[in-house]
């Protein structure tokens, strides 16, 4: 009889999601924000996500054997709660709470999960409920889904789970073994997040922006080493400045931040506005360098011997989305392959908790080859959405979609590309994307200013034919999920300048025909027209919004921007006139 496991995330108050495994197959996974149209869906439960996953799997609540969550009770017999209490001595209410009522949040969360599931028709007394420690869920989402058969080094870096912030361990024969954990407030992810806030962005969202800003600065211009005490094997964040709680927080208009007024006294006022300017670009560069240096030295200390043995690493947690760190890891001669879970943030822990439970019961989960795990829509549903939309869009069903869209792109027009099942995780990988021709001068600025409404200095990424990736990049390494940056070969910097960042790198997606045939066909058509099997690819959303989920979401985004072309399955939507060749085919 099949084992069916529902994984649910959202215990930490952000990024709720749901995922379903039937035996070892990941049938569906989706983030709640996509349905609610509310970025990170803070303090929401994964209700719509669960409904979708059940429908996609074609099952009812009665068919679920186990519900797994990535949040577990932490015993007072472990160092975690004692460490927290000691390090937060300046907030005695929090310290004492960690010691005497340290699983209060867990109990409250289980109550909310039970209430949610019962509202959806689950019988709480007939399902098995299994809590999985947060960092074990992250570890499972990377190791068990990597497809690695040999002993694998496992690394997890994020803000925090229950108490743990950083995980080093290894996987062997399907079992995960802990080597070392660090606990709140000693968090590399938390420190990066606190500096993200100081640099004028939101934690959870702005870390990418800090990373994008860093290449414009000089990492040696300012010394940020006082933020962290590090001896090569242990680290402590300096809570005089960052990862602070309670009265130590810097406040602005009633809002508290994760850094203290002492940071402002030291580095100057918090950055405001959209400019990447001095001294903030140098602070971004210095923070990125500090993060890389400490992470790599910890990796060497705790995992070095394992990496030398097999060369395999699995990496997850929000810190694993730092593509610059990942570039440094794969540059190491002893590293054969690094698998970064594409949904490395907390949404991915729904998959992690579920996969952990499946593996624990002796069933191997399949390798994650793609993230097309969300809803899809057919032509009839797209047409219905167009007919019902308030803007009364002009639309037409067309043939030869890859050829026709490649022509529009190669003429310098951005196109919204909505195809197949929505991606799971933060990256648009050719199913919910805005595309541009990367050899067409100014296309990146145009998409930034008129469509995405985001900071000018943030880079755009390329999707390319898998065989082109080996020509374009200096390092040959699997890159299906945009989780790495690569140095671009000189010739390609001139061929596709619009997707090469300030530092000469690109965060590429090497597209395989087997997992995305229509996108692959589009890239082949681009190669015929421009000589480059590459497109500029950014997510189909505007600044501050989640990636679109439904045709109606796509239409709303289309009419809220300067986009002129939207292709949904075979339905082309335009604002002005249809291209002449398409117009001729109608007449």
MOLIN-V922414 format. One record per pair of residues at least 24 apart in sequence whose C-alpha atoms are under 7 Angstrom apart, sorted by sequence separation. I is the first residue (numbers start at 1). J is the second residue. D is the distance in Angstrom with one decimal. If there is no record, write none. Layout:
BEGIN
i->I j->J d->D
i->I j->J d->D
END
This chain:
BEGIN
i->29 j->53 d->6.6
i->160 j->184 d->6.6
i->311 j->335 d->4.4
i->312 j->336 d->5.8
i->313 j->337 d->6.5
i->314 j->338 d->5.9
i->315 j->339 d->6.3
i->316 j->340 d->6.0
i->320 j->344 d->6.2
i->15 j->40 d->4.6
i->16 j->41 d->6.8
i->28 j->53 d->5.4
i->311 j->336 d->4.5
i->312 j->337 d->5.2
i->313 j->338 d->4.8
i->314 j->339 d->4.8
i->315 j->340 d->4.9
i->316 j->341 d->5.6
i->412 j->437 d->6.3
i->482 j->507 d->5.6
i->14 j->40 d->5.5
i->15 j->41 d->5.9
i->135 j->161 d->6.7
i->308 j->334 d->5.7
i->311 j->337 d->6.4
i->312 j->338 d->6.0
i->313 j->339 d->6.3
i->314 j->340 d->6.0
i->315 j->341 d->6.5
i->318 j->344 d->5.4
i->482 j->508 d->5.3
i->14 j->41 d->6.0
i->15 j->42 d->6.6
i->134 j->161 d->5.2
i->307 j->334 d->6.7
i->317 j->344 d->4.8
i->318 j->345 d->4.3
i->409 j->436 d->5.9
i->410 j->437 d->5.8
i->482 j->509 d->4.9
i->14 j->42 d->4.3
i->16 j->44 d->6.8
i->18 j->46 d->6.3
i->28 j->56 d->6.6
i->134 j->162 d->6.7
i->143 j->171 d->6.7
i->159 j->187 d->6.0
i->307 j->335 d->6.5
i->316 j->344 d->4.9
i->317 j->345 d->5.3
i->409 j->437 d->5.6
i->412 j->440 d->5.9
i->481 j->509 d->5.7
i->13 j->42 d->5.4
i->14 j->43 d->5.9
i->16 j->45 d->6.0
i->17 j->46 d->5.3
i->74 j->103 d->6.7
i->479 j->508 d->6.8
i->480 j->509 d->5.2
i->13 j->43 d->4.5
i->16 j->46 d->5.2
i->27 j->57 d->6.2
i->73 j->103 d->5.6
i->144 j->174 d->6.9
i->159 j->189 d->4.4
i->479 j->509 d->5.6
i->480 j->510 d->5.2
i->18 j->49 d->5.3
i->157 j->188 d->7.0
i->158 j->189 d->4.5
i->159 j->190 d->4.4
i->479 j->510 d->5.4
i->480 j->511 d->6.3
i->17 j->49 d->6.0
i->18 j->50 d->5.4
i->135 j->167 d->6.6
i->157 j->189 d->6.2
i->20 j->53 d->6.2
i->73 j->106 d->6.2
i->292 j->325 d->5.5
i->19 j->53 d->6.4
i->72 j->106 d->6.5
i->10 j->45 d->6.4
i->18 j->53 d->6.9
i->71 j->106 d->6.9
i->462 j->499 d->5.8
i->499 j->536 d->6.2
i->8 j->46 d->7.0
i->461 j->499 d->5.3
i->460 j->499 d->5.3
i->459 j->499 d->7.0
i->469 j->510 d->6.0
i->459 j->501 d->5.6
i->377 j->420 d->6.9
i->376 j->420 d->5.1
i->466 j->510 d->4.4
i->376 j->421 d->4.3
i->461 j->506 d->6.1
i->462 j->507 d->6.8
i->463 j->508 d->5.8
i->464 j->509 d->6.2
i->465 j->510 d->5.7
i->466 j->511 d->5.1
i->375 j->421 d->5.0
i->376 j->422 d->6.5
i->461 j->507 d->5.4
i->462 j->508 d->5.1
i->463 j->509 d->4.6
i->464 j->510 d->5.2
i->465 j->511 d->5.1
i->466 j->512 d->5.8
i->374 j->421 d->5.1
i->375 j->422 d->5.6
i->461 j->508 d->6.0
i->462 j->509 d->6.4
i->463 j->510 d->6.1
i->464 j->511 d->5.9
i->465 j->512 d->6.9
i->194 j->242 d->6.1
i->373 j->421 d->6.0
i->374 j->422 d->4.5
i->463 j->511 d->6.7
i->186 j->235 d->6.9
i->194 j->243 d->6.4
i->372 j->421 d->5.1
i->373 j->422 d->6.3
i->374 j->423 d->6.1
i->186 j->236 d->5.2
i->187 j->237 d->6.9
i->372 j->422 d->5.6
i->373 j->423 d->6.0
i->374 j->424 d->6.6
i->186 j->237 d->5.1
i->191 j->242 d->6.3
i->372 j->423 d->4.6
i->373 j->424 d->6.0
i->185 j->237 d->6.8
i->191 j->243 d->6.1
i->371 j->423 d->5.2
i->372 j->424 d->6.4
i->190 j->243 d->6.1
i->371 j->424 d->5.3
i->444 j->498 d->5.8
i->443 j->498 d->6.9
i->465 j->520 d->6.6
i->439 j->495 d->5.9
i->439 j->496 d->4.6
i->441 j->498 d->7.0
i->6 j->64 d->6.7
i->185 j->243 d->5.9
i->438 j->496 d->4.9
i->439 j->497 d->6.2
i->465 j->523 d->6.4
i->5 j->64 d->6.0
i->72 j->131 d->4.9
i->438 j->497 d->6.4
i->439 j->498 d->6.4
i->464 j->523 d->6.7
i->4 j->64 d->5.2
i->5 j->65 d->5.9
i->6 j->66 d->6.3
i->7 j->67 d->5.9
i->8 j->68 d->6.4
i->9 j->69 d->6.0
i->11 j->71 d->6.5
i->61 j->121 d->6.3
i->62 j->122 d->6.6
i->71 j->131 d->5.7
i->72 j->132 d->5.4
i->222 j->282 d->6.9
i->438 j->498 d->4.9
i->4 j->65 d->5.4
i->5 j->66 d->4.9
i->6 j->67 d->4.8
i->7 j->68 d->4.8
i->8 j->69 d->5.2
i->9 j->70 d->6.2
i->61 j->122 d->5.2
i->66 j->127 d->5.8
i->67 j->128 d->6.2
i->68 j->129 d->6.1
i->69 j->130 d->6.5
i->70 j->131 d->6.1
i->71 j->132 d->5.6
i->72 j->133 d->4.9
i->221 j->282 d->6.5
i->222 j->283 d->6.8
i->438 j->499 d->6.1
i->3 j->65 d->6.4
i->4 j->66 d->6.7
i->5 j->67 d->5.9
i->6 j->68 d->6.2
i->7 j->69 d->5.8
i->65 j->127 d->5.8
i->66 j->128 d->4.6
i->67 j->129 d->5.0
i->68 j->130 d->4.8
i->69 j->131 d->5.0
i->70 j->132 d->4.8
i->71 j->133 d->5.1
i->224 j->286 d->6.6
i->65 j->128 d->6.2
i->66 j->129 d->5.8
i->67 j->130 d->6.1
i->68 j->131 d->5.7
i->69 j->132 d->5.9
i->70 j->133 d->5.6
i->71 j->134 d->5.0
i->213 j->276 d->6.6
i->219 j->282 d->5.8
i->66 j->130 d->7.0
i->68 j->132 d->6.9
i->70 j->134 d->4.6
i->194 j->258 d->5.1
i->217 j->281 d->4.6
i->218 j->282 d->5.1
i->222 j->286 d->6.7
i->194 j->259 d->5.7
i->216 j->281 d->6.0
i->217 j->282 d->4.2
i->232 j->297 d->6.2
i->233 j->298 d->5.9
i->468 j->533 d->6.7
i->219 j->285 d->4.5
i->220 j->286 d->6.5
i->232 j->298 d->6.6
i->70 j->137 d->5.6
i->214 j->281 d->5.9
i->218 j->285 d->6.0
i->219 j->286 d->4.0
i->213 j->281 d->6.0
i->214 j->282 d->7.0
i->217 j->285 d->5.3
i->233 j->301 d->6.2
i->465 j->533 d->5.8
i->47 j->116 d->6.9
i->464 j->533 d->5.6
i->465 j->534 d->6.8
i->200 j->270 d->6.4
i->214 j->284 d->4.8
i->215 j->285 d->6.4
i->219 j->289 d->6.5
i->464 j->534 d->4.3
i->199 j->270 d->6.1
i->200 j->271 d->4.9
i->213 j->284 d->6.4
i->214 j->285 d->4.0
i->463 j->534 d->5.7
i->464 j->535 d->6.5
i->198 j->270 d->5.1
i->199 j->271 d->5.0
i->200 j->272 d->5.4
i->462 j->534 d->6.4
i->463 j->535 d->5.5
i->198 j->271 d->6.5
i->462 j->535 d->5.6
i->463 j->536 d->6.5
i->210 j->284 d->5.6
i->214 j->288 d->6.7
i->462 j->536 d->4.6
i->463 j->537 d->6.1
i->461 j->536 d->5.8
i->462 j->537 d->5.5
i->460 j->536 d->6.6
i->461 j->537 d->5.6
i->211 j->288 d->6.7
i->460 j->537 d->6.9
i->461 j->538 d->6.7
i->460 j->538 d->6.5
i->199 j->280 d->6.7
i->343 j->424 d->6.7
i->81 j->163 d->7.0
i->343 j->425 d->4.2
i->80 j->163 d->6.0
i->342 j->425 d->6.2
i->343 j->426 d->6.5
i->80 j->164 d->6.9
i->430 j->519 d->6.3
i->452 j->541 d->6.9
i->453 j->542 d->6.5
i->454 j->543 d->5.8
i->452 j->542 d->4.7
i->453 j->543 d->5.9
i->71 j->162 d->6.6
i->451 j->542 d->6.9
i->452 j->543 d->5.8
i->438 j->535 d->5.7
i->11 j->109 d->6.2
i->437 j->535 d->5.4
i->438 j->536 d->5.3
i->84 j->183 d->6.9
i->436 j->535 d->5.9
i->437 j->536 d->6.0
i->83 j->183 d->6.8
i->84 j->184 d->5.9
i->435 j->535 d->6.3
i->436 j->536 d->4.8
i->84 j->185 d->6.9
i->435 j->536 d->5.4
i->436 j->537 d->6.7
i->435 j->537 d->4.8
i->80 j->183 d->6.1
i->188 j->291 d->6.8
i->434 j->537 d->5.8
i->435 j->538 d->6.6
i->433 j->537 d->6.1
i->434 j->538 d->5.2
i->433 j->538 d->5.5
i->434 j->539 d->5.8
i->433 j->539 d->4.5
i->434 j->540 d->5.2
i->432 j->539 d->6.2
i->433 j->540 d->4.5
i->432 j->540 d->5.3
i->428 j->538 d->6.5
i->451 j->561 d->5.0
i->428 j->539 d->4.8
i->450 j->561 d->6.4
i->451 j->562 d->5.6
i->427 j->539 d->6.8
i->450 j->562 d->5.5
i->451 j->563 d->6.4
i->402 j->518 d->6.9
i->406 j->522 d->6.2
i->432 j->548 d->6.8
i->402 j->521 d->6.0
i->403 j->522 d->6.7
i->406 j->525 d->5.9
i->410 j->529 d->7.0
i->402 j->522 d->4.3
i->406 j->526 d->5.5
i->410 j->530 d->6.9
i->403 j->525 d->5.8
i->402 j->525 d->6.7
i->416 j->540 d->6.7
i->422 j->549 d->6.5
i->189 j->319 d->5.8
i->168 j->302 d->6.6
i->342 j->481 d->5.9
i->342 j->483 d->6.7
i->340 j->483 d->6.6
i->370 j->515 d->6.7
i->415 j->563 d->7.0
i->414 j->563 d->6.8
i->416 j->565 d->6.3
i->417 j->566 d->6.2
i->418 j->567 d->6.1
i->419 j->568 d->5.9
i->153 j->303 d->6.1
i->415 j->565 d->5.1
i->416 j->566 d->4.5
i->417 j->567 d->5.3
i->418 j->568 d->4.7
i->419 j->569 d->5.2
i->415 j->566 d->5.7
i->416 j->567 d->6.2
i->417 j->568 d->6.4
i->418 j->569 d->6.5
i->153 j->306 d->6.0
i->153 j->307 d->6.2
i->91 j->246 d->6.6
i->327 j->484 d->5.7
i->326 j->484 d->5.7
i->327 j->485 d->5.6
i->151 j->310 d->6.5
i->153 j->312 d->6.2
i->154 j->313 d->5.8
i->155 j->314 d->6.3
i->156 j->315 d->5.8
i->157 j->316 d->6.7
i->158 j->317 d->4.8
i->327 j->486 d->6.4
i->150 j->310 d->6.9
i->152 j->312 d->5.1
i->153 j->313 d->4.6
i->154 j->314 d->4.8
i->155 j->315 d->4.8
i->156 j->316 d->5.0
i->157 j->317 d->5.0
i->158 j->318 d->4.8
i->323 j->483 d->5.6
i->324 j->484 d->7.0
i->152 j->313 d->5.5
i->153 j->314 d->6.2
i->154 j->315 d->5.9
i->155 j->316 d->6.6
i->156 j->317 d->5.2
i->157 j->318 d->6.5
i->158 j->319 d->5.1
i->323 j->484 d->4.6
i->324 j->485 d->6.1
i->152 j->314 d->6.8
i->157 j->319 d->4.9
i->321 j->483 d->6.3
i->323 j->485 d->5.6
i->157 j->320 d->6.6
i->385 j->551 d->6.2
i->385 j->552 d->5.7
i->146 j->314 d->6.9
i->382 j->551 d->5.8
i->401 j->570 d->6.5
i->143 j->314 d->5.3
i->399 j->570 d->6.9
i->142 j->314 d->5.2
i->398 j->570 d->5.6
i->142 j->315 d->5.8
i->397 j->570 d->5.4
i->398 j->571 d->6.2
i->142 j->316 d->5.8
i->397 j->571 d->4.4
i->398 j->572 d->6.7
i->396 j->571 d->5.5
i->397 j->572 d->6.2
i->395 j->571 d->6.5
i->396 j->572 d->5.4
i->139 j->316 d->6.4
i->395 j->572 d->5.4
i->396 j->573 d->6.7
i->138 j->316 d->5.6
i->395 j->573 d->4.3
i->138 j->317 d->5.9
i->394 j->573 d->5.7
i->395 j->574 d->6.4
i->393 j->573 d->6.6
i->394 j->574 d->5.8
i->274 j->455 d->5.8
i->394 j->575 d->6.8
i->174 j->359 d->6.8
i->382 j->568 d->6.8
i->379 j->569 d->6.2
i->378 j->569 d->6.9
i->379 j->570 d->6.5
i->379 j->571 d->6.7
i->146 j->339 d->5.8
i->142 j->339 d->6.8
i->142 j->340 d->6.3
i->142 j->341 d->5.0
i->141 j->341 d->6.4
i->141 j->348 d->6.9
i->141 j->349 d->6.7
i->141 j->351 d->6.1
i->138 j->349 d->5.6
i->141 j->352 d->3.9
i->137 j->349 d->5.4
i->140 j->352 d->5.0
i->138 j->352 d->5.6
i->141 j->355 d->6.8
i->137 j->352 d->4.2
i->140 j->355 d->6.5
i->137 j->353 d->4.6
i->140 j->356 d->5.6
i->137 j->356 d->6.6
i->145 j->365 d->6.8
i->147 j->367 d->4.5
i->132 j->353 d->5.9
i->144 j->365 d->6.6
i->145 j->366 d->6.4
i->146 j->367 d->5.6
i->145 j->367 d->4.7
i->146 j->368 d->6.5
i->145 j->368 d->5.2
i->213 j->457 d->6.8
i->212 j->458 d->5.4
i->212 j->459 d->6.5
i->209 j->458 d->6.6
i->70 j->349 d->5.9
i->70 j->350 d->6.6
i->69 j->350 d->6.6
i->70 j->353 d->5.2
i->69 j->353 d->5.7
i->68 j->353 d->5.5
i->68 j->354 d->5.5
i->216 j->502 d->6.9
i->215 j->502 d->6.3
i->215 j->503 d->5.8
i->31 j->347 d->6.5
i->17 j->347 d->5.4
i->15 j->346 d->6.0
i->16 j->347 d->5.9
i->19 j->350 d->5.8
i->15 j->347 d->5.1
i->18 j->350 d->5.6
i->19 j->351 d->5.6
i->17 j->350 d->6.2
i->21 j->354 d->6.8
i->24 j->358 d->6.8
i->9 j->347 d->6.1
i->24 j->363 d->6.1
i->9 j->349 d->6.0
i->23 j->363 d->6.7
i->24 j->364 d->5.6
i->25 j->365 d->6.2
i->9 j->350 d->4.7
i->24 j->365 d->3.9
i->25 j->366 d->5.9
i->8 j->350 d->4.6
i->24 j->366 d->5.8
i->7 j->350 d->4.5
i->30 j->373 d->6.8
i->7 j->351 d->6.0
i->29 j->373 d->5.2
i->30 j->374 d->5.4
i->28 j->373 d->4.8
i->29 j->374 d->6.0
i->7 j->353 d->5.8
i->27 j->373 d->6.9
i->28 j->374 d->6.2
i->7 j->354 d->4.6
i->6 j->354 d->6.2
i->5 j->354 d->5.9
i->30 j->424 d->5.6
i->29 j->424 d->6.3
i->39 j->544 d->6.8
i->39 j->545 d->5.6
i->38 j->545 d->6.7
i->39 j->546 d->5.1
i->37 j->545 d->6.8
i->38 j->546 d->6.5
i->37 j->546 d->6.0
i->34 j->546 d->5.9
i->33 j->546 d->6.4
i->34 j->547 d->6.6
i->34 j->548 d->6.5
i->35 j->549 d->6.9
i->34 j->549 d->5.7
END
